[in-house]
Amino acid sequence: MTNTWYFYLFFAAALVFAGILGLLLRRNLIKLFIAIEVIAKGISLLLLGTGFVKDNILVAQTLVVTFIVVEVSLVATALALIINIYRQTKSLDVRKLARLKG
């Protein structure tokens, strides 16, 4: 392993840690969603860094592009759900989602 691998690993771990910290400390749905996206970017960076270090960058790029395509569909679905939740509750606070029980 080279120093480049540790560089990528450090920043990917920092992004994942920041995302997990955001998930644990926030109550707003938009902020939770952004924290999930930060975790996803850390995973993408880790995949690219691994491919770069292992001299197999094309496979890593293919995995990351596929990951991004799947992530875009999840983003669209999650944002649509968040918009519908806001219309129903007039709030984005996670604690107020109990009002959505049928």
C-alpha positions in Angstrom: 0.0 0.0 0.0 1.2 3.4 -0.8 0.7 6.7 0.9 -2.0 7.6 -1.7 -4.2 4.7 -0.4 -4.0 6.1 3.1 -4.9 9.5 1.8 -8.0 8.2 0.1 -8.9 6.0 3.0 -8.5 8.9 5.5 -10.8 11.2 3.6 -13.3 8.5 2.8 -13.5 7.5 6.4 -13.8 11.2 7.4 -16.8 11.6 5.0 -18.5 8.5 6.3 -17.9 9.5 9.9 -19.3 13.0 9.3 -22.3 11.5 7.6 -23.0 9.1 10.5 -22.5 11.9 13.0 -25.0 13.9 11.0 -27.5 11.0 11.0 -27.2 10.7 14.8 -27.4 14.4 15.7 -30.0 15.9 13.3 -33.8 15.7 13.4 -34.6 17.5 10.1 -35.4 15.2 7.2 -33.4 17.3 4.7 -30.4 17.3 6.9 -30.7 13.6 7.4 -30.9 13.1 3.7 -27.8 15.2 3.2 -26.0 13.1 5.8 -26.9 10.0 3.8 -25.5 11.6 0.7 -22.2 12.5 2.4 -21.9 8.8 3.4 -22.5 7.8 -0.2 -19.8 10.2 -1.4 -17.4 8.7 1.1 -18.1 5.2 -0.3 -17.6 6.5 -3.9 -14.3 8.0 -2.9 -13.2 4.8 -1.3 -14.1 2.8 -4.4 -12.2 5.1 -6.6 -9.2 5.2 -4.3 -9.1 1.4 -4.2 -9.2 1.1 -7.9 -6.5 3.7 -8.3 -4.2 2.0 -5.9 -4.8 -1.5 -7.3 -4.2 -0.3 -10.8 -7.7 -1.2 -11.9 -9.2 2.2 -12.3 -11.6 1.2 -15.1 -13.5 -1.2 -12.9 -13.6 1.3 -10.1 -15.0 4.0 -12.4 -17.6 1.6 -13.7 -18.7 0.7 -10.2 -18.9 4.4 -9.2 -20.9 5.4 -12.2 -23.3 2.5 -11.6 -23.5 3.6 -7.9 -24.2 7.2 -9.0 -27.0 6.1 -11.4 -28.7 4.0 -8.6 -28.2 6.9 -6.2 -29.9 9.4 -8.5 -33.0 7.2 -8.6 -33.0 6.9 -4.8 -32.5 10.7 -4.5 -35.5 11.4 -6.6 -37.7 9.0 -4.7 -36.5 10.2 -1.3 -37.1 13.9 -2.2 -40.6 13.1 -3.5 -41.3 11.3 -0.2 -39.9 14.3 1.8 -42.1 16.7 -0.2 -45.2 14.6 0.5 -44.3 14.4 4.2 -44.0 18.2 4.4 -47.4 18.6 2.7 -49.0 16.3 5.2 -47.4 17.5 8.4 -46.2 21.1 7.5 -42.9 20.1 9.3 -39.7 18.3 8.5 -39.0 17.2 12.0 -38.6 13.4 12.4 -40.4 13.4 15.8 -43.6 14.7 14.2 -43.9 11.8 11.8 -46.0 10.0 14.3 -49.0 12.0 13.1 -48.8 10.1 9.8 -50.1 6.9 11.4 -53.4 5.8 9.8 
